[in-house]
Amino acid sequence: MPHALNEPILDWYADNARDLPWRRPDASAWAVMVSEFMLQQTPVTRVLPMYEAWLARWPTPTDLADAEPGDAVRAWGRLGYPRRALRLHGAATAIRDQHNGEVPDDHDKLLALPGVGEYTAAAVASFAFRQRHAVLDTNVRRVLARTVDGTEYPPQATTAAERRTAGDAMPLDDETAATWAVAIMELGALVCTARTPRCADCPVAALCAWRLAGKPPYEGPPRRGQTYAGTDRQCRGKLLAVLRDAAGPVPKTALDAVWEDALQRARALDGLVADGLVEPVADGVYRLPTGAPVNA
């Protein structure tokens, strides 16, 4: 029996879906995977130009795998969270070496790729291969928390109860379930937003447990903010920008010039090296990762 949320949300999506390139019928599984890596914690408006440029340069996993990891980091530009570039490069390398250059259509094989977690594997299997999987991103979790559980926000980490709720809400056939996965995600992105939900425009407002309960305020642990200025993350970004804009290895003096706090700068640089985003070439000289042995 269809869930009560299915028909109104699917009908709403049919009339309101954004025309995004990774949703078009001609989008390859690789294009879908690239979009999913880029969209993690990043708005669509920032992703669109980077997505187009990335696929123009590396239209297949093998194209990216054959490039140096540093090229991926450099091309990632200021999209943020640059470890995603290395993870995408690692996934592309595994696809080239283990799957003949084709993104696997099996959920377990997707999940086994480096850098691919529970959400990304479900998203690629659903959006690229039209399979039935619960795709639980922040938007979906928020919609289900409000409409089904009657709470303003979901827990900080995905729970087994949320997975059961998402599974119960999915249509039974693969094709409809795949459309449902993106439809409920779109509703969370455009209408059931985190701070200013547009309940008057919501197709399931009459069914929403949170609204019917009078919109009780969130009572869970403090939600994480998005502070950036002055953080280690900003410092890392400044250091990485110097390396990204350079044609070759960079002396530490050039890195020192972009951040005043020496202790924070050293901590950020050590973190970049530990994450594989930066390689020490020699004493006091650094570069983006090449995949080749240092001092080779």
C-alpha positions as CSV (number, residue, x, y, z in Angstrom):
1,M,0.0,0.0,0.0
2,P,1.5,3.4,-1.0
3,H,2.6,5.7,1.9
4,A,0.4,8.7,2.4
5,L,3.3,11.0,1.5
6,N,4.1,9.5,-1.8
7,E,1.5,10.8,-4.2
8,P,1.4,14.5,-3.1
9,I,5.2,14.8,-3.0
10,L,5.6,13.0,-6.4
11,D,3.0,15.2,-7.9
12,W,4.6,18.3,-6.5
13,Y,8.0,17.2,-7.8
14,A,6.6,16.7,-11.3
15,D,5.6,20.4,-11.3
16,N,8.4,21.9,-9.4
17,A,11.7,20.0,-10.1
18,R,14.7,22.1,-11.0
19,D,16.3,21.3,-14.3
20,L,19.8,20.2,-13.1
21,P,22.3,18.6,-15.5
22,W,22.9,15.5,-13.3
23,R,19.1,14.7,-13.4
24,R,18.8,14.7,-17.1
25,P,18.3,11.4,-19.0
26,D,21.6,11.7,-20.7
27,A,23.6,12.1,-17.5
28,S,26.0,9.2,-17.1
29,A,26.5,7.3,-13.8
30,W,29.9,9.0,-13.5
31,A,28.2,12.4,-13.9
32,V,25.8,11.5,-11.1
33,M,28.7,10.4,-8.9
34,V,30.6,13.6,-9.5
35,S,27.5,15.7,-8.6
36,E,27.0,13.8,-5.4
37,F,30.6,14.3,-4.3
38,M,30.4,18.0,-5.1
39,L,27.0,18.6,-3.5
40,Q,28.0,17.4,-0.1
41,Q,27.7,20.4,2.2
42,T,27.7,22.7,-0.8
43,P,24.9,24.7,-2.5
44,V,23.8,23.8,-6.0
45,T,24.6,27.3,-7.3
46,R,28.3,26.9,-6.3
47,V,28.4,23.4,-7.7
48,L,27.0,24.0,-11.2
49,P,30.0,25.8,-12.8
50,M,32.5,23.4,-11.2
51,Y,30.5,20.3,-12.2
52,E,30.4,21.4,-15.9
53,A,34.1,22.2,-15.9
54,W,35.1,19.0,-14.2
55,L,33.2,16.8,-16.6
56,A,34.5,18.7,-19.6
57,R,38.0,17.9,-18.4
58,W,37.4,14.4,-17.0
59,P,34.3,13.0,-18.7
60,T,35.0,9.4,-17.5
61,P,36.4,7.9,-14.3
62,T,39.5,6.7,-16.2
63,D,40.2,10.3,-17.4
64,L,40.3,11.4,-13.8
65,A,42.2,8.4,-12.5
66,D,44.9,8.9,-15.1
67,A,45.5,12.5,-13.8
68,E,47.6,13.3,-10.7
69,P,45.7,13.6,-7.5
70,G,47.0,17.2,-7.2
71,D,45.3,18.0,-10.5
72,A,42.0,17.1,-8.9
73,V,42.7,19.2,-5.8
74,R,43.7,22.2,-8.0
75,A,40.6,21.8,-10.2
76,W,38.4,21.7,-7.1
77,G,39.2,25.3,-6.7
78,R,37.4,27.1,-3.9
79,L,34.5,24.6,-3.8
80,G,35.4,23.8,-0.2
81,Y,36.1,20.6,1.7
82,P,38.9,19.7,-0.7
83,R,39.4,16.1,0.7
84,R,36.3,15.4,-1.5
85,A,38.5,15.9,-4.6
86,L,41.0,13.2,-3.3
87,R,38.2,10.9,-2.5
88,L,36.7,11.3,-5.9
89,H,40.1,10.6,-7.5
90,G,40.4,7.5,-5.3
91,A,37.0,6.3,-6.4
92,A,37.8,6.9,-10.0
93,T,41.1,5.0,-9.7
94,A,39.2,2.0,-8.2
95,I,36.6,2.2,-10.9
96,R,39.4,2.2,-13.6
97,D,41.3,-0.7,-12.0
98,Q,38.6,-2.9,-10.6
99,H,35.5,-2.2,-12.8
100,N,36.9,-1.7,-16.3
101,G,36.3,2.1,-16.1
102,E,32.6,1.8,-15.6
103,V,30.8,2.9,-12.4
104,P,29.4,-0.3,-10.9
105,D,25.6,-0.6,-10.8
106,D,25.7,-2.8,-7.7
107,H,25.1,-1.1,-4.3
108,D,27.6,-3.2,-2.4
109,K,30.3,-2.6,-5.1
110,L,29.6,1.2,-4.9
111,L,29.9,1.1,-1.2
112,A,33.2,-0.6,-1.4
113,L,34.7,2.2,-3.5
114,P,37.1,4.4,-1.6
115,G,35.5,7.7,-0.5
116,V,31.9,6.3,-1.0
117,G,29.8,6.1,2.1
118,E,26.3,4.9,2.8
119,Y,24.6,8.0,1.4
120,T,26.6,8.3,-1.8
121,A,26.3,4.6,-2.7
122,A,22.5,4.8,-2.2
123,A,22.3,8.1,-4.2
124,V,24.3,6.8,-7.2
125,A,22.4,3.4,-7.2
126,S,19.1,5.3,-7.1
127,F,19.7,8.3,-9.3
128,A,22.0,6.7,-11.9
129,F,20.6,3.2,-12.0
130,R,17.0,3.7,-10.9
131,Q,17.2,1.3,-8.0
132,R,15.2,1.3,-4.8
133,H,17.3,2.6,-1.9
134,A,16.7,4.9,1.0
135,V,18.7,8.1,0.1
136,L,19.1,9.9,3.5
137,D,20.7,13.3,3.1
138,T,20.0,16.2,5.4
139,N,17.0,17.4,3.4
140,V,15.3,14.0,3.4
141,R,16.0,13.4,7.1
142,R,14.5,16.8,7.9
143,V,11.3,16.2,5.9
144,L,10.8,12.8,7.4
145,A,11.5,14.1,10.9
146,R,8.8,16.8,10.6
147,T,6.2,14.9,8.6
148,V,6.4,11.5,10.3
149,D,8.1,12.0,13.7
150,G,6.8,15.5,14.5
151,T,10.2,16.9,15.4
152,E,11.7,20.1,13.9
153,Y,15.1,18.5,13.1
154,P,16.5,14.9,12.8
155,P,19.1,13.6,15.2
156,Q,22.7,14.7,14.6
157,A,23.6,11.2,13.2
158,T,21.4,9.0,11.2
159,T,19.7,6.3,13.3
160,A,18.2,2.9,12.7
161,A,14.8,4.3,13.3
162,E,15.3,6.9,10.6
163,R,16.3,4.2,8.2
164,R,13.1,2.2,9.0
165,T,11.0,5.3,8.5
166,A,12.6,6.1,5.2
167,G,12.2,2.4,4.1
168,D,8.5,2.4,5.1
169,A,7.9,5.6,3.1
170,M,9.5,4.4,-0.2
171,P,7.3,3.2,-3.1
172,L,7.6,-0.5,-3.8
173,D,8.7,-0.5,-7.4
174,D,12.3,0.6,-8.3
175,E,11.5,3.3,-10.8
176,T,9.0,5.1,-8.7
177,A,11.2,4.7,-5.6
178,A,14.1,6.3,-7.5
179,T,11.9,9.3,-8.4
180,W,10.6,9.5,-4.9
181,A,14.2,9.7,-3.5
182,V,14.9,12.8,-5.5
183,A,11.4,14.2,-5.0
184,I,11.5,14.2,-1.2
185,M,15.1,15.6,-1.3
186,E,13.9,18.5,-3.5
187,L,11.0,19.2,-1.2
188,G,13.5,19.6,1.7
189,A,15.8,21.8,-0.4
190,L,13.1,24.1,-1.7
191,V,10.2,24.1,0.7
192,C,10.8,22.2,4.0
193,T,14.0,24.2,4.6
194,A,16.0,24.2,7.9
195,R,15.4,27.7,9.1
196,T,12.3,29.1,7.2
197,P,10.1,26.2,6.0
198,R,7.4,27.4,3.6
199,C,4.5,25.4,5.1
200,A,2.0,27.2,3.0
201,D,3.6,25.9,-0.2
202,C,4.1,22.3,1.1
203,P,2.1,19.6,-0.6
204,V,2.0,17.5,2.6
205,A,1.3,20.3,5.1
206,A,-2.0,18.7,6.0
207,L,-0.2,15.4,6.9
208,C,2.8,17.0,8.7
209,A,3.0,15.8,12.3
210,W,5.2,18.7,13.3
211,R,2.9,21.3,11.9
212,L,-0.2,19.6,13.3
213,A,1.5,19.6,16.7
214,G,1.9,23.4,16.6
215,K,5.6,23.3,15.4
216,P,7.2,22.5,18.7
217,P,10.7,23.9,18.9
218,Y,13.8,21.7,18.6
219,E,14.9,20.4,22.0
220,G,17.9,18.3,21.1
221,P,21.6,19.0,21.6
222,P,22.9,22.3,20.2
223,R,23.1,22.2,16.4
224,R,26.5,22.9,14.9
225,G,27.0,26.4,13.4
226,Q,28.8,27.3,10.2
227,T,31.5,29.6,11.7
228,Y,34.4,29.9,9.3
229,A,36.4,33.1,9.9
230,G,39.5,32.6,11.9
231,T,39.1,28.8,12.0
232,D,41.6,26.1,11.1
233,R,39.5,25.4,8.1
234,Q,39.9,28.9,6.8
235,C,43.7,28.7,7.5
236,R,43.8,25.4,5.6
237,G,42.0,27.0,2.7
238,K,44.5,29.9,2.6
239,L,47.4,27.6,2.6
240,L,45.9,25.3,0.0
241,A,45.1,28.3,-2.3
242,V,48.8,29.2,-2.4
243,L,49.7,25.7,-3.5
244,R,46.8,25.4,-5.9
245,D,47.7,28.7,-7.7
246,A,51.4,27.8,-8.0
247,A,52.9,26.0,-11.0
248,G,55.1,23.8,-8.9
249,P,56.5,23.3,-5.3
250,V,56.1,26.2,-2.9
251,P,58.6,27.3,-0.2
252,K,57.2,27.5,3.4
253,T,57.9,31.2,3.4
254,A,55.1,31.7,0.8
255,L,52.7,29.8,3.1
256,D,53.8,31.7,6.1
257,A,52.8,35.0,4.4
258,V,49.1,34.2,4.2
259,W,48.4,33.5,7.9
260,E,49.7,35.4,10.8
261,D,49.2,32.9,13.7
262,A,52.2,30.6,13.4
263,L,50.9,27.9,15.8
264,Q,47.6,27.7,13.9
265,R,49.3,27.8,10.6
266,A,51.6,24.9,11.5
267,R,48.6,22.9,12.8
268,A,46.7,23.5,9.6
269,L,49.7,22.6,7.4
270,D,50.3,19.4,9.4
271,G,46.6,18.5,8.9
272,L,46.8,19.1,5.2
273,V,49.8,16.8,5.0
274,A,48.1,14.1,7.1
275,D,45.0,14.3,4.9
276,G,47.1,13.7,1.8
277,L,46.2,17.1,0.3
278,V,49.8,18.4,0.5
279,E,53.2,16.7,0.2
280,P,56.5,17.8,1.7
281,V,59.0,17.7,-1.1
282,A,62.1,18.7,0.9
283,D,62.8,20.6,4.1
284,G,60.5,23.7,3.9
285,V,59.1,23.0,0.5
286,Y,55.6,21.7,-0.3
287,R,53.5,20.7,-3.3
288,L,50.1,19.3,-4.1
289,P,50.0,15.5,-4.2
290,T,51.4,13.9,-7.4
291,G,50.9,10.2,-6.6
292,A,54.7,9.8,-7.1
293,P,57.2,9.1,-4.3
294,V,58.5,12.2,-2.6
295,N,62.1,13.1,-3.7
296,A,61.7,10.7,-6.7
